[in-house]
């Protein structure tokens, strides 16, 4: 009798793309999927209960991030939050009588498509977009920011944690530079940060970061997909970029996803409150992974090792087609990626790695491993061994 050998359990190392939904988040959401399903805009008792649930979630997020509840806006994604922050800032200025051609935005060449594509749209309208110089480690060069700031600068926008290479920007230093510029020129320049990759690993309190706006994505921190959050400081003026009802202060007019909003608030609460032990454990695993991968011939680390989020390892391997390598690893039961999921498959190498390395071969051979709370040393050893086997096979036949 022939026995089938059981397949090995798959290893998921793409937590920067999305995470599973935490059980306690599912439990918090469940009542609002069937029993308490009413529209929060309705005036009957069922609607009031739904509206109260949304307000409770808003207050919970406000307490966590040290923001006023009325400045916590629930959206459909981190992408939508970024769009509202950027476009909403510019449209508010335009409604005050400032022409597109008299506005400037400063960003970096490392941004997620939800930011970079929005900036391209602004450029088509006549807004000037400047891109900061970044070091070979992926950090903003502050002197570059000082040189680019002008009385016309309406917004400085950048990622707190880079979604591809995991570099953590010096947010406070960037914000202080902008505040000094504001005081010197008696102007108002908003600072916005895309913090989608941060809640599990870093503080996202508005005051600590000194930013005016912060975008989050519940699907990146064990919450439901399709729910984003935009938090702003008191006094920030934003105009809607879609139109309809009065929901979310008119900035996001649509029937609220009550279950998703409740789940997002709970996911963010657990992410922020129970952060320290998670960071310590995952940082140790990250360092173990980096050391193991650097023993493979041709491997280089992309981005700063010191200024790096706990769960990200991004490497390039000389002479390796990274998309083919990811497919090979997938066949071996290991899920990882080459770049941000929102950048899409194909379409060339990583623009982020290209920006920091100026090396096309390195950009075309980047692989991203990102960890979750469930990731183990055993899984990492298996993934490293599989990658090493693939690299050795390619190098053996590379004449």
QUICOR-V251864 format. One record per backbone hydrogen bond with DSSP energy under -1.0 kcal/mol. CO is the residue of the C=O (numbers start at 1). NH is the residue of the N-H. If there is no record, write none. Layout:
BEGIN
co->CO nh->NH
co->CO nh->NH
END
This chain:
BEGIN
co->11 nh->335
co->13 nh->370
co->14 nh->17
co->14 nh->18
co->22 nh->26
co->23 nh->27
co->24 nh->28
co->25 nh->29
co->26 nh->30
co->29 nh->32
co->30 nh->33
co->31 nh->36
co->39 nh->42
co->44 nh->48
co->45 nh->49
co->46 nh->50
co->47 nh->51
co->48 nh->52
co->49 nh->53
co->50 nh->54
co->51 nh->55
co->52 nh->56
co->53 nh->57
co->54 nh->58
co->55 nh->59
co->56 nh->60
co->57 nh->61
co->58 nh->62
co->59 nh->63
co->60 nh->64
co->61 nh->65
co->62 nh->67
co->65 nh->206
co->68 nh->71
co->69 nh->72
co->71 nh->232
co->73 nh->230
co->75 nh->228
co->77 nh->81
co->78 nh->82
co->79 nh->83
co->80 nh->84
co->81 nh->85
co->82 nh->86
co->83 nh->87
co->84 nh->88
co->85 nh->89
co->86 nh->90
co->87 nh->91
co->88 nh->92
co->88 nh->239
co->89 nh->93
co->90 nh->94
co->91 nh->95
co->93 nh->98
co->94 nh->97
co->99 nh->102
co->100 nh->103
co->103 nh->128
co->104 nh->154
co->104 nh->155
co->105 nh->130
co->106 nh->157
co->107 nh->132
co->112 nh->115
co->112 nh->116
co->113 nh->117
co->115 nh->119
co->116 nh->120
co->117 nh->121
co->118 nh->122
co->119 nh->123
co->120 nh->124
co->122 nh->127
co->128 nh->105
co->130 nh->107
co->133 nh->141
co->135 nh->138
co->137 nh->304
co->139 nh->135
co->141 nh->144
co->141 nh->145
co->142 nh->146
co->143 nh->147
co->144 nh->148
co->145 nh->149
co->150 nh->153
co->152 nh->104
co->154 nh->190
co->155 nh->106
co->156 nh->192
co->158 nh->194
co->160 nh->169
co->162 nh->166
co->166 nh->309
co->167 nh->162
co->169 nh->171
co->170 nh->174
co->171 nh->175
co->172 nh->176
co->173 nh->177
co->174 nh->178
co->175 nh->179
co->176 nh->180
co->177 nh->181
co->178 nh->182
co->179 nh->183
co->180 nh->184
co->181 nh->185
co->182 nh->186
co->182 nh->187
co->190 nh->156
co->191 nh->212
co->191 nh->213
co->192 nh->158
co->193 nh->215
co->194 nh->160
co->195 nh->198
co->198 nh->201
co->198 nh->202
co->205 nh->209
co->206 nh->210
co->212 nh->233
co->213 nh->193
co->214 nh->231
co->215 nh->195
co->216 nh->229
co->217 nh->220
co->218 nh->221
co->218 nh->223
co->219 nh->19
co->222 nh->22
co->227 nh->218
co->228 nh->75
co->229 nh->216
co->230 nh->73
co->231 nh->214
co->233 nh->236
co->247 nh->250
co->247 nh->252
co->248 nh->251
co->256 nh->258
co->257 nh->261
co->258 nh->262
co->259 nh->263
co->260 nh->264
co->261 nh->265
co->262 nh->266
co->263 nh->267
co->264 nh->268
co->265 nh->269
co->266 nh->270
co->267 nh->271
co->268 nh->272
co->269 nh->273
co->270 nh->274
co->275 nh->279
co->276 nh->280
co->277 nh->281
co->278 nh->282
co->279 nh->283
co->280 nh->284
co->281 nh->285
co->282 nh->286
co->283 nh->287
co->284 nh->288
co->285 nh->289
co->286 nh->290
co->287 nh->291
co->288 nh->292
co->289 nh->293
co->290 nh->294
co->293 nh->296
co->296 nh->299
co->298 nh->318
co->300 nh->316
co->306 nh->308
co->307 nh->168
co->309 nh->312
co->311 nh->371
co->313 nh->369
co->314 nh->302
co->315 nh->367
co->316 nh->300
co->317 nh->320
co->321 nh->325
co->322 nh->326
co->323 nh->327
co->324 nh->328
co->325 nh->329
co->326 nh->330
co->327 nh->331
co->328 nh->332
co->329 nh->334
co->330 nh->333
co->333 nh->11
co->335 nh->13
co->337 nh->368
co->340 nh->343
co->341 nh->344
co->350 nh->354
co->351 nh->355
co->352 nh->356
co->353 nh->357
co->354 nh->358
co->359 nh->363
co->360 nh->364
co->363 nh->350
co->364 nh->322
co->365 nh->317
co->367 nh->315
co->368 nh->337
co->369 nh->313
co->370 nh->15
co->376 nh->380
co->377 nh->381
co->378 nh->382
co->379 nh->383
co->380 nh->384
co->381 nh->385
co->382 nh->386
co->383 nh->387
co->384 nh->388
co->385 nh->389
co->386 nh->390
co->387 nh->391
co->388 nh->392
co->389 nh->393
co->390 nh->394
co->391 nh->395
co->392 nh->396
co->393 nh->397
co->397 nh->399
END
